[in-house]
Amino acid sequence: MDHTEAIFQLILHGGNARSLAMEAIAFAKNKDMAGAQRALDRAADELTKAHHNQTALIQKEVAGDKLELSMLLIHAQDHLMNAMTIKDLAAEFVEMYGQIHQSKGAGV
């Protein structure tokens, strides 16, 4: 895989992870906690794929195959970091919605 392809894979998997994390929040808001967990799990899988691409780029650079700093690379890294943050926050929202739904069901 060349540098450009690896960069686009970062963008692809980061974007997928972000979308799935937002989907998890929507599931939780609508009381579908199982759907929310599945979406979070899929987001984590997408982040793992992105991380593998990121690691490959880093290993190439360490081996002397210098990667040119470009706006595309910066965008990809920004996309990935944003997705990681959104996924972490989504997990908190899912937990919070679960507690809210549980307390409303208990008549509190």
DRENDO-1510 file (C-alpha; in Angstrom, 1 decimal, always signed):
<recs>
REC; n; res; u; v; w
REC; 1; MET; +0.0; +0.0; +0.0 .
REC; 2; ASP; +1.5; +3.4; -1.0 .
REC; 3; HIS; +1.3; +6.5; +1.2 .
REC; 4; THR; -1.6; +8.1; -0.5 .
REC; 5; GLU; -3.7; +4.9; -0.2 .
REC; 6; ALA; -2.8; +4.6; +3.5 .
REC; 7; ILE; -3.8; +8.2; +4.0 .
REC; 8; PHE; -7.2; +7.7; +2.3 .
REC; 9; GLN; -7.7; +4.6; +4.5 .
REC; 10; LEU; -7.2; +6.7; +7.6 .
REC; 11; ILE; -9.8; +9.1; +6.3 .
REC; 12; LEU; -12.2; +6.3; +5.4 .
REC; 13; HIS; -12.0; +4.3; +8.6 .
REC; 14; GLY; -11.9; +7.5; +10.8 .
REC; 15; GLY; -15.1; +8.8; +9.1 .
REC; 16; ASN; -16.8; +5.4; +9.4 .
REC; 17; ALA; -15.9; +5.3; +13.1 .
REC; 18; ARG; -17.2; +8.8; +13.7 .
REC; 19; SER; -20.5; +8.0; +11.9 .
REC; 20; LEU; -21.0; +4.8; +13.9 .
REC; 21; ALA; -20.3; +6.6; +17.2 .
REC; 22; MET; -22.9; +9.2; +16.4 .
REC; 23; GLU; -25.3; +6.4; +15.4 .
REC; 24; ALA; -24.6; +4.8; +18.8 .
REC; 25; ILE; -25.8; +7.9; +20.5 .
REC; 26; ALA; -29.0; +8.0; +18.4 .
REC; 27; PHE; -29.7; +4.3; +19.3 .
REC; 28; ALA; -29.2; +5.0; +23.0 .
REC; 29; LYS; -31.4; +8.1; +22.9 .
REC; 30; ASN; -34.1; +5.9; +21.3 .
REC; 31; LYS; -33.7; +3.3; +24.1 .
REC; 32; ASP; -32.0; +0.7; +21.8 .
REC; 33; MET; -29.1; +0.0; +24.0 .
REC; 34; ALA; -28.1; -3.2; +22.2 .
REC; 35; GLY; -28.0; -1.3; +18.9 .
REC; 36; ALA; -25.9; +1.4; +20.6 .
REC; 37; GLN; -23.4; -1.2; +21.8 .
REC; 38; ARG; -23.2; -2.8; +18.4 .
REC; 39; ALA; -22.5; +0.6; +16.8 .
REC; 40; LEU; -19.8; +1.4; +19.4 .
REC; 41; ASP; -18.2; -2.0; +18.8 .
REC; 42; ARG; -18.2; -1.4; +15.0 .
REC; 43; ALA; -16.7; +2.1; +15.6 .
REC; 44; ALA; -13.9; +0.5; +17.6 .
REC; 45; ASP; -13.3; -1.9; +14.8 .
REC; 46; GLU; -13.0; +0.9; +12.3 .
REC; 47; LEU; -10.6; +2.8; +14.6 .
REC; 48; THR; -8.5; -0.4; +14.9 .
REC; 49; LYS; -8.3; -0.5; +11.1 .
REC; 50; ALA; -7.3; +3.2; +10.9 .
REC; 51; HIS; -4.7; +2.7; +13.6 .
REC; 52; HIS; -3.1; -0.2; +11.6 .
REC; 53; ASN; -2.8; +2.2; +8.6 .
REC; 54; GLN; -1.4; +4.9; +10.8 .
REC; 55; THR; +1.1; +2.4; +12.3 .
REC; 56; ALA; +2.2; +1.3; +8.8 .
REC; 57; LEU; +2.9; +4.9; +7.8 .
REC; 58; ILE; +4.9; +5.4; +11.0 .
REC; 59; GLN; +6.9; +2.2; +10.4 .
REC; 60; LYS; +7.7; +3.3; +6.8 .
REC; 61; GLU; +9.0; +6.6; +8.0 .
REC; 62; VAL; +11.1; +5.0; +10.7 .
REC; 63; ALA; +12.5; +2.7; +8.1 .
REC; 64; GLY; +13.6; +5.7; +6.1 .
REC; 65; ASP; +10.7; +6.0; +3.6 .
REC; 66; LYS; +10.0; +9.7; +4.4 .
REC; 67; LEU; +6.4; +10.7; +4.1 .
REC; 68; GLU; +5.9; +14.2; +2.7 .
REC; 69; LEU; +3.9; +16.4; +5.0 .
REC; 70; SER; +0.8; +17.4; +3.1 .
REC; 71; MET; -2.6; +18.9; +3.8 .
REC; 72; LEU; -4.1; +15.5; +3.0 .
REC; 73; LEU; -2.0; +13.8; +5.7 .
REC; 74; ILE; -2.8; +16.5; +8.2 .
REC; 75; HIS; -6.5; +16.1; +7.3 .
REC; 76; ALA; -6.3; +12.4; +7.7 .
REC; 77; GLN; -4.7; +12.6; +11.1 .
REC; 78; ASP; -7.2; +15.3; +12.2 .
REC; 79; HIS; -10.1; +13.1; +11.0 .
REC; 80; LEU; -8.7; +10.1; +13.0 .
REC; 81; MET; -8.2; +12.1; +16.2 .
REC; 82; ASN; -11.7; +13.6; +15.9 .
REC; 83; ALA; -13.2; +10.1; +15.4 .
REC; 84; MET; -11.4; +8.8; +18.5 .
REC; 85; THR; -12.7; +11.6; +20.6 .
REC; 86; ILE; -16.2; +11.3; +19.3 .
REC; 87; LYS; -16.2; +7.5; +19.9 .
REC; 88; ASP; -15.0; +8.1; +23.5 .
REC; 89; LEU; -17.7; +10.7; +24.1 .
REC; 90; ALA; -20.3; +8.5; +22.5 .
REC; 91; ALA; -19.5; +5.7; +24.9 .
REC; 92; GLU; -20.2; +8.1; +27.8 .
REC; 93; PHE; -23.5; +9.3; +26.2 .
REC; 94; VAL; -24.6; +5.7; +25.7 .
REC; 95; GLU; -23.9; +4.9; +29.4 .
REC; 96; MET; -25.7; +8.1; +30.5 .
REC; 97; TYR; -28.7; +7.4; +28.3 .
REC; 98; GLY; -28.8; +3.9; +29.7 .
REC; 99; GLN; -28.9; +5.2; +33.2 .
REC; 100; ILE; -31.6; +7.8; +32.4 .
REC; 101; HIS; -33.8; +5.1; +30.7 .
REC; 102; GLN; -33.3; +2.8; +33.6 .
REC; 103; SER; -34.2; +5.4; +36.2 .
REC; 104; LYS; -37.3; +6.5; +34.3 .
REC; 105; GLY; -38.3; +2.8; +34.1 .
REC; 106; ALA; -37.9; +2.5; +37.8 .
REC; 107; GLY; -40.3; +5.4; +38.4 .
REC; 108; VAL; -37.6; +7.7; +39.8 .
</recs>
